[in-house]
Amino acid sequence: MIKRDNWIKKRDIFGRKSSAGGKKPDKSLTVVVLFDIIFCFLTFNRIFDIIFCRFKVFERWFAMTRNVLQEIKQDLDSWVGRQVEFRANRGRKKILCKEGILESTYPHIFVVKVVEEGYPRRVSFTYADVLTESVEIIAQDRRIGLSEA
């Protein structure tokens, strides 16, 4: 039966059998391992700080964007039921220019009712479309949604 003292002498700091044949573990290896652990810990803390700071910046940007989208929605709310003209960039040189009635606004979209060829058609857009300028809403020669810059 191996005594506890013998077991400690014949194992290194990780519990592996020592190749030194029963000698005590090398203290320089212990110091190197401790420095590695401290370095990893400090590196992890730095990475965590960077990620946390980036998250805070993203959180501020997201809150600012939500405020802008709310302003666009409030501006469009005042034009519900009135005649508007819209120009929508559909990609690949397809631009849709129509006139219609701003029918309703919802938390994330708004609907324009267009009457063409005798039947009504509803087209919906998001407030982000107005923000990114892929849709322009014009009423009474005034651009709705974005403040004039």
Secondary structure as UniProt FT lines:
FT   HELIX           4..9
FT   TURN            13..14
FT   TURN            19..20
FT   HELIX           27..77
FT   TURN            78..81
FT   STRAND          83..91
FT   TURN            92..93
FT   STRAND          94..105
FT   STRAND          109..116
FT   TURN            117..118
FT   STRAND          119..126
FT   HELIX           127..131
FT   TURN            132..133
FT   STRAND          135..139
FT   TURN            140..141
FT   STRAND          142..144
//
